[in-house]
Amino acid sequence: MSDRLIYSLQWSREAIAAGEWWRLLTGHFVHLDLAHACLNIAALLLLWRLFGRVFALRHLLAIVLFGIAAIDAGFWWLSEIDWYVGLSGLLHAWAAAAVVRLIIDHDRQYAIAWIVAIFGLGKIVQENPWGALPLSTNTAAVVTDAHLFGVLAGMVMGLILPAVRN
């Protein structure tokens, strides 16, 4: 993807304020480069393996839409970032929703959910004062804000949405 195309689709405070509303959606799906996209795809595949059967597809869509809205609102009103690209905020929303739901339901994946919850909490706590973990992009404030707002959105959705019953 060319730099010009990425720039025209990224979440941009200035461009959104000028009426380019599509960036509220597209910024979550474009990436800085191939390495950034590959990291997000790897995380997506891992989450699918761990939590792909927790929610019905329509509920996953609800998590994505609410996650986009919450991350965008967090960026706009609670952050000073100017731009954002990537899927990591939404991936954090999905993981948090699944973990909360599995723990509440005391599902058979309960132990995995607790391990991910403890790791995720430690990761979010570490990121805020010290920046993103290794392998993240060099735009640490953007990444950590996206992760935090995604986790908060996911926790809300995990409390609301039912898990699929097998």
C-alpha positions as CSV (number, residue, x, y, z in Angstrom):
1,M,0.0,0.0,0.0
2,S,1.5,3.4,-1.0
3,D,2.3,6.0,1.6
4,R,-0.1,8.4,-0.1
5,L,-3.0,5.9,0.2
6,I,-2.2,5.2,3.9
7,Y,-2.1,8.9,4.6
8,S,-5.5,9.4,3.0
9,L,-7.1,6.6,5.1
10,Q,-5.3,6.9,8.5
11,W,-7.1,8.3,11.5
12,S,-6.1,11.9,11.5
13,R,-7.4,14.5,14.0
14,E,-6.9,17.4,11.5
15,A,-8.5,15.6,8.6
16,I,-11.5,14.4,10.6
17,A,-12.0,17.9,12.0
18,A,-12.1,19.0,8.3
19,G,-14.9,16.6,7.5
20,E,-13.1,13.5,6.4
21,W,-15.3,11.2,8.5
22,W,-14.3,8.0,6.7
23,R,-11.0,8.1,8.6
24,L,-12.9,7.2,11.8
25,L,-13.3,3.7,10.3
26,T,-10.5,3.3,7.8
27,G,-7.7,4.2,10.2
28,H,-8.3,0.9,12.1
29,F,-7.6,-1.2,9.0
30,V,-4.6,0.4,7.2
31,H,-1.1,-0.2,8.4
32,L,2.3,1.6,8.4
33,D,4.0,-1.1,6.4
34,L,4.1,-4.8,5.7
35,A,5.8,-5.6,9.0
36,H,3.1,-3.8,10.9
37,A,0.4,-5.6,9.0
38,C,2.0,-9.0,9.6
39,L,2.2,-8.4,13.3
40,N,-1.5,-7.5,13.4
41,I,-2.4,-10.6,11.3
42,A,-0.3,-12.8,13.5
43,A,-2.2,-11.5,16.6
44,L,-5.5,-11.9,14.8
45,L,-4.7,-15.5,14.0
46,L,-3.7,-16.2,17.6
47,L,-6.9,-14.6,18.9
48,W,-8.9,-16.6,16.5
49,R,-7.3,-19.8,17.7
50,L,-7.8,-18.8,21.4
51,F,-11.2,-17.1,21.2
52,G,-12.7,-17.7,17.8
53,R,-15.6,-19.6,19.2
54,V,-16.5,-17.5,22.2
55,F,-18.9,-15.1,20.4
56,A,-21.4,-15.5,17.5
57,L,-20.3,-13.6,14.4
58,R,-22.9,-10.9,14.9
59,H,-21.5,-10.3,18.4
60,L,-17.9,-10.1,17.0
61,L,-19.2,-7.5,14.6
62,A,-20.7,-5.6,17.6
63,I,-17.4,-5.8,19.4
64,V,-15.6,-4.3,16.3
65,L,-18.1,-1.5,15.8
66,F,-18.3,-0.6,19.5
67,G,-14.5,-0.9,19.7
68,I,-14.1,1.5,16.7
69,A,-16.5,4.0,18.3
70,A,-14.8,3.8,21.7
71,I,-11.3,4.0,20.4
72,D,-12.2,7.0,18.2
73,A,-13.9,8.7,21.1
74,G,-11.0,8.1,23.4
75,F,-8.6,9.4,20.8
76,W,-10.7,12.5,20.2
77,W,-11.5,13.5,23.8
78,L,-9.0,11.7,26.0
79,S,-5.8,11.7,24.0
80,E,-3.6,14.2,22.3
81,I,-2.6,12.0,19.3
82,D,-2.8,13.4,15.8
83,W,-2.9,10.2,13.8
84,Y,-3.3,6.4,14.1
85,V,-3.2,3.3,11.9
86,G,-3.6,-0.3,12.7
87,L,-5.8,-3.1,14.1
88,S,-4.2,-3.5,17.5
89,G,-6.9,-1.5,19.4
90,L,-9.6,-3.7,18.0
91,L,-7.6,-6.8,18.7
92,H,-7.3,-5.7,22.3
93,A,-11.1,-5.1,22.4
94,W,-11.8,-8.7,21.1
95,A,-9.4,-10.3,23.6
96,A,-10.8,-8.3,26.5
97,A,-14.4,-9.1,25.6
98,A,-13.6,-12.8,25.3
99,V,-11.6,-13.0,28.5
100,V,-14.3,-11.2,30.5
101,R,-17.0,-13.4,29.1
102,L,-15.1,-16.6,29.7
103,I,-14.2,-15.6,33.3
104,I,-17.8,-14.6,34.1
105,D,-19.2,-17.9,32.6
106,H,-16.4,-20.0,34.2
107,D,-16.1,-21.6,30.8
108,R,-13.9,-24.6,30.1
109,Q,-11.3,-22.1,28.8
110,Y,-11.3,-20.4,32.2
111,A,-7.6,-21.0,32.9
112,I,-6.5,-19.7,29.5
113,A,-8.8,-16.6,30.0
114,W,-7.2,-15.9,33.4
115,I,-3.7,-16.2,32.0
116,V,-4.5,-13.8,29.1
117,A,-6.2,-11.5,31.6
118,I,-3.2,-11.4,33.9
119,F,-0.8,-10.9,31.0
120,G,-3.1,-8.3,29.4
121,L,-3.5,-6.3,32.6
122,G,0.3,-6.3,33.2
123,K,0.8,-5.3,29.6
124,I,-1.6,-2.3,29.8
125,V,-0.2,-1.2,33.2
126,Q,3.4,-1.4,31.8
127,E,2.6,0.4,28.6
128,N,1.1,3.5,30.1
129,P,4.1,4.8,32.0
130,W,6.9,3.2,29.8
131,G,5.4,2.8,26.3
132,A,4.6,-0.1,24.1
133,L,6.2,-3.5,24.4
134,P,9.0,-4.5,22.0
135,L,7.7,-5.4,18.5
136,S,5.3,-2.5,18.6
137,T,5.7,0.5,16.3
138,N,7.8,3.4,17.4
139,T,4.7,5.5,18.0
140,A,4.2,4.3,21.5
141,A,1.7,6.9,22.7
142,V,-0.6,6.1,19.8
143,V,-0.3,2.3,20.4
144,T,-0.8,2.5,24.1
145,D,-3.9,4.7,23.8
146,A,-5.4,2.4,21.2
147,H,-4.7,-0.6,23.4
148,L,-6.2,1.0,26.5
149,F,-9.3,2.3,24.8
150,G,-9.7,-1.1,23.1
151,V,-9.4,-3.0,26.3
152,L,-12.0,-0.8,28.0
153,A,-14.4,-1.2,25.1
154,G,-13.9,-5.0,25.1
155,M,-14.5,-5.3,28.8
156,V,-17.8,-3.5,28.4
157,M,-18.8,-5.8,25.6
158,G,-17.7,-8.9,27.5
159,L,-20.1,-7.9,30.3
160,I,-23.0,-7.4,27.8
161,L,-22.7,-10.0,25.1
162,P,-23.5,-13.7,25.7
163,A,-21.0,-16.4,24.7
164,V,-21.9,-19.0,22.2
165,R,-23.1,-22.2,23.9
166,N,-21.7,-25.4,22.5
